[in-house]
Amino acid sequence: MMCQKMKYLIIISFIFFMTIGLPFSNGTSSEYIRSPEDIAKVSTKPEALEIERQNGAIVSGTIPKKQGMEAIEWFNQLDVVSEKIAVDGLLKKYEFIDGFGPHVDGYIQVSICMNCTTPEENISEIIEIFQEEGKKQGIENIPIVAKFVEQATNATTPSEPKDMSGFSIWQPVFALILIMVVVKFKN
């Protein structure tokens, strides 16, 4: 009987830790996907680039029209490009960048400090870095929006790539509780 309880406890614990530790792509709507109906609602918005251009952003590339799983795969591709640039530190020298990462409309947003000195040729260089990395990942003409912002964003910053490990500060606490429960069942 005691052995059966331990088996169930181990199985439940494994499932619990696996679900807690699953990382989600930051900045995409895939964070909120829970069912096939949610997947069907996910889409890119090609018209977003023109709206951003009208609002004063510097825009490059094109957003393909995608729906459902294709859109989710697109967001993941954009995330891979952003992660690679962040991990490789390709934008570290551009101190005026406040952050960057995939946007839910289907492009990569680069947030630029509004109060910083930002030569226009530097923005062109940044766009070229994203275009080159996009080509390496199989994306031609990757959509980029360079936007001037007043305060920090939640996007990835070049000096601190986002943590995709899925590790939570609560996991050691849960592990300690699990160990206490296992010890209690053993006695």
Buried (B, 14 or more C-beta within 10 A) or exposed (E): EEEEEEEEBEEEBEEEBEEEEEEEBBBBBBEEBEEEEBBEEBBBBBEBBEEBEEEEBBBBBBBBBBBBEEBBEBBBBBBBBBBBBBEEEBBEEBEBBBBBBBBBBBBBBBBBBEEEEBEEEBBEEBBEBBBBBBEEEEBEEBBBBBBBBEEEBEBBBBEEBBEEEEEEEEEEEBEEEBEEEEEEEEE
